[in-house]
Amino acid sequence: MAIIGECRGWDVETEMLSQWQEYRDLFPVIPTQSRFNRRRRGLMQAFNLIRQAVLQCLDIAQDRQCVIDSLPLPVIQFHLVPSSPASSTWKANGSTFGKVPSKKQTIFGYKLHLLIAMNGVILDFELAPANEYDLEVGFELLSEHTDLQVLGDKAYISAAKAAQLWKENQIQLKTIPRCNQQKQLPRATQRLFNSVRQMIETVNAQLSNQFNIEVNHAHTFWGLCTRLYTKLAAHTLCVYINRLLGQPAFLQIKALAFPI
């Protein structure tokens, strides 16, 4: 699946609510779903098509060296799941409990798996239940591509999967061995590997801090997908605009996401 959301600092629905309060006599009943929200949901697939079209025009999106990782997307706070009436609806749409080792927490929701070029452009993504193994989802995501060199963390270690990806898709999936494995990489190579993987941490931080992708106010699964499509498309468009403007640091998108 692909995904994206609001790329500005203000909340459109909050602004509309304040306007409604000012003209309450003219509009005695506020609709449960704003016209903006309905239109945005109707354009969900269009947002993704725009993102894909921009990637075709973006020169740096042709980089064949990539990084793969996942980002947690909770839909209901962990302690509220048992008492929340919405939990059954989310469960029906695949939402589950899952562990996030990097944050030492358990979430209820999904994980967004991202395939990112070394320069920071988001090439592809897939939304999966939080309890799905990164290796299985990553293998499914990479199977849609060919001729790539991909770096993954220890969650993607599998000699069999790596061999299959190379045989069928000419994809080199490289990971750092676990501590208990006999074959280890030189320390210099490990440091280089970790420094390269910092790119995906940078992009994840942008999605979380500048686009609030981990803060979910959606009431339905399709509402969540709409926000994800919008936000991922917005990130790609920001990179594209910086390239058009000739910005050498094209990944510095904060000024575009939050104009002064």
matplotlib code that plots the C-alpha trace (Angstrom):
import matplotlib.pyplot as plt

x = [0.0, 1.0, 0.3, 0.5, -1.3, -1.4, 1.9, 1.1, 1.4, -2.3, -5.2, -7.9, -10.6, -9.9, -10.0, -13.4, -14.7, -13.8, -15.5, -18.6, -18.7, -18.6, -21.6, -23.5, -26.9, -26.4, -25.3, -27.0, -25.7, -22.1, -21.6, -19.8, -17.5, -16.3, -16.4, -12.6, -12.3, -14.7, -12.9, -9.5, -10.7, -12.2, -8.8, -6.8, -5.7, -5.0, -2.5, -0.6, -0.6, 0.8, 3.6, 4.4, 4.4, 6.8, 9.1, 9.3, 10.5, 12.8, 16.4, 17.6, 14.8, 16.7, 19.3, 19.6, 21.1, 18.4, 17.6, 14.6, 13.0, 9.7, 7.9, 5.2, 1.7, -0.5, -4.2, -5.3, -3.2, -2.2, -4.0, -7.2, -7.6, -9.6, -12.2, -12.3, -15.4, -13.4, -10.9, -13.1, -13.4, -9.7, -9.1, -11.4, -9.1, -6.0, -4.9, -3.0, -0.7, 3.0, 6.4, 8.6, 12.1, 13.8, 11.4, 10.9, 7.1, 4.1, 1.6, -1.9, -2.0, 0.3, 3.8, 4.7, 7.5, 9.6, 12.0, 14.2, 17.0, 20.3, 19.7, 16.4, 13.7, 10.9, 10.6, 7.9, 6.1, 3.7, 1.3, 1.1, -0.3, 2.0, 2.7, 4.0, 7.7, 9.8, 11.5, 8.2, 6.8, 10.1, 10.5, 7.0, 7.8, 11.2, 9.7, 8.0, 11.3, 14.5, 18.2, 18.6, 21.2, 19.3, 20.6, 18.5, 18.9, 19.1, 15.4, 16.0, 18.6, 17.7, 20.1, 17.3, 15.3, 18.4, 19.3, 15.7, 15.7, 19.0, 17.9, 14.4, 14.9, 18.6, 18.3, 21.2, 19.9, 22.7, 22.5, 24.9, 25.3, 24.0, 26.5, 26.1, 26.8, 30.2, 30.8, 31.2, 32.0, 35.1, 34.4, 35.1, 32.5, 30.0, 30.6, 30.1, 26.9, 25.5, 26.3, 24.6, 21.5, 21.2, 19.5, 16.3, 16.4, 16.5, 13.5, 11.6, 12.3, 10.9, 7.8, 7.2, 8.2, 7.3, 4.4, 3.1, 2.7, 2.7, 0.0, -3.2, -6.6, -8.3, -11.5, -11.4, -8.9, -9.5, -9.1, -5.7, -4.7, -5.8, -3.6, -0.7, -1.0, -1.2, 1.8, 4.1, 3.2, 3.9, 7.4, 8.1, 6.8, 8.9, 12.1, 11.0, 10.4, 13.9, 15.4, 13.5, 14.8, 18.4, 18.7, 21.8, 20.4, 17.2, 16.2, 15.9, 12.1, 11.1, 10.9, 8.4, 6.4, 6.2, 6.5, 7.1]
y = [0.0, 3.6, 6.6, 10.5, 13.6, 17.2, 19.0, 22.3, 23.1, 24.1, 21.7, 22.2, 20.6, 22.8, 25.9, 24.8, 24.2, 27.7, 29.2, 27.1, 28.4, 32.0, 31.3, 28.8, 30.5, 29.9, 26.3, 24.8, 21.3, 20.6, 17.7, 14.6, 14.6, 17.8, 18.4, 18.7, 15.3, 13.7, 15.2, 14.2, 10.6, 10.6, 11.7, 9.1, 7.2, 10.4, 11.4, 8.2, 8.6, 12.1, 10.7, 8.0, 10.5, 12.8, 9.9, 9.2, 12.8, 12.9, 12.2, 11.2, 8.6, 6.5, 5.6, 1.8, 1.8, 1.7, 1.2, -0.6, -0.2, 0.1, 2.9, 2.2, 3.6, 3.2, 3.8, 3.6, 4.2, 0.9, 1.4, 2.4, -0.6, -2.8, -0.1, 1.6, 0.8, 1.4, -1.4, -4.1, -2.0, -1.6, -5.3, -6.1, -4.1, -5.9, -3.8, -5.8, -5.6, -5.6, -4.9, -2.0, -3.1, 0.2, 2.1, -0.8, -0.5, -2.4, -0.7, -1.4, -0.6, -1.1, -0.7, 1.4, -0.4, 2.1, 1.5, 4.7, 5.6, 6.4, 10.1, 10.1, 9.8, 7.4, 4.9, 2.6, 1.5, -1.1, -1.0, -4.1, -5.3, -4.4, -8.1, -9.0, -9.8, -7.1, -9.8, -11.2, -7.7, -6.5, -9.5, -8.9, -5.2, -5.9, -8.5, -5.7, -4.3, -5.3, -4.5, -3.0, -3.0, -2.8, -2.4, -3.7, -4.1, -7.4, -8.0, -8.7, -11.4, -14.5, -16.2, -18.0, -14.8, -13.0, -15.8, -15.8, -12.0, -12.2, -15.1, -13.7, -10.0, -9.3, -7.6, -7.7, -7.6, -6.9, -6.9, -6.8, -10.3, -11.0, -11.2, -14.9, -15.6, -16.9, -14.8, -11.2, -8.0, -5.9, -3.1, -0.4, -2.0, -2.1, 1.6, 2.5, 0.3, 2.1, 5.5, 4.8, 3.5, 6.8, 8.1, 6.2, 7.5, 11.0, 10.4, 8.6, 11.6, 14.0, 11.9, 11.8, 15.3, 17.4, 15.5, 13.9, 10.5, 8.6, 10.8, 9.3, 10.9, 8.8, 7.0, 4.5, 2.4, 4.3, 7.6, 6.4, 5.3, 8.7, 10.5, 8.3, 8.7, 12.5, 12.7, 10.5, 12.3, 15.6, 14.4, 13.5, 16.8, 18.7, 17.0, 17.6, 21.3, 21.6, 20.0, 22.4, 25.3, 24.0, 23.4, 21.3, 20.1, 18.9, 16.8, 19.9, 20.3, 21.9, 25.4, 24.0, 21.9, 24.9, 28.1, 31.2]
z = [0.0, -0.5, 1.8, 2.7, 4.7, 5.7, 5.0, 6.8, 10.5, 11.1, 11.5, 8.8, 10.8, 13.9, 11.6, 10.2, 13.7, 14.8, 11.8, 12.5, 16.1, 14.8, 12.4, 14.5, 13.8, 10.1, 10.6, 13.7, 13.1, 12.4, 10.0, 11.3, 8.4, 6.7, 3.0, 3.0, 4.6, 2.1, -0.8, 0.5, 0.9, -2.6, -3.9, -2.0, -5.1, -7.0, -4.3, -4.8, -8.6, -8.2, -6.0, -8.5, -11.4, -9.5, -8.8, -12.6, -13.1, -10.1, -11.2, -7.7, -7.5, -10.0, -7.3, -7.1, -3.6, -0.9, 2.7, 4.2, 7.6, 9.4, 11.3, 14.0, 13.4, 16.5, 16.0, 19.6, 22.7, 24.2, 27.5, 25.9, 23.6, 26.0, 26.7, 23.3, 21.2, 18.0, 18.7, 17.2, 14.0, 13.8, 14.4, 11.5, 9.3, 10.4, 13.3, 15.9, 18.9, 18.0, 19.6, 18.6, 19.8, 19.0, 21.3, 23.8, 23.6, 22.4, 20.1, 18.7, 15.0, 12.0, 10.8, 7.7, 5.9, 3.8, 0.9, 0.7, -1.7, -0.1, -0.8, 1.2, -1.5, -0.5, -3.4, -2.1, 1.1, 2.5, 5.4, 7.5, 10.9, 13.8, 14.5, 11.1, 10.9, 9.1, 7.1, 5.6, 4.8, 3.5, 1.2, -0.2, -0.7, -2.4, -4.7, -6.6, -7.6, -9.5, -9.7, -6.2, -3.5, -0.2, 3.3, 6.2, 9.9, 11.8, 11.4, 7.7, 8.2, 6.1, 3.8, 2.1, 1.4, 0.3, -2.1, -3.5, -4.0, -5.9, -8.1, -9.0, -8.8, -8.9, -5.5, -3.1, 0.5, 2.9, 6.7, 9.6, 11.2, 14.7, 17.5, 17.8, 14.1, 13.2, 10.1, 11.2, 9.2, 9.9, 12.4, 9.7, 7.5, 10.3, 11.1, 7.4, 7.3, 10.3, 9.0, 5.7, 7.5, 9.3, 6.2, 6.9, 10.5, 9.1, 6.9, 9.7, 11.9, 9.2, 8.8, 12.5, 13.6, 10.5, 9.1, 12.4, 10.7, 14.0, 15.5, 14.1, 14.5, 11.9, 12.9, 10.1, 8.2, 5.0, 6.8, 8.0, 4.4, 3.1, 5.6, 4.8, 1.0, 1.5, 3.8, 1.8, -1.4, 0.4, 1.4, -2.2, -3.6, -1.1, -2.4, -6.0, -5.4, -3.7, -6.8, -9.1, -7.0, -7.2, -3.5, -2.9, 0.4, -1.2, 1.8, 4.1, 3.6, 6.9, 5.3, 2.7, 5.2, 7.6, 5.6, 7.7]

ax = plt.figure().add_subplot(projection="3d")
ax.plot(x, y, z, "-o")
ax.set_aspect("equal")
plt.show()
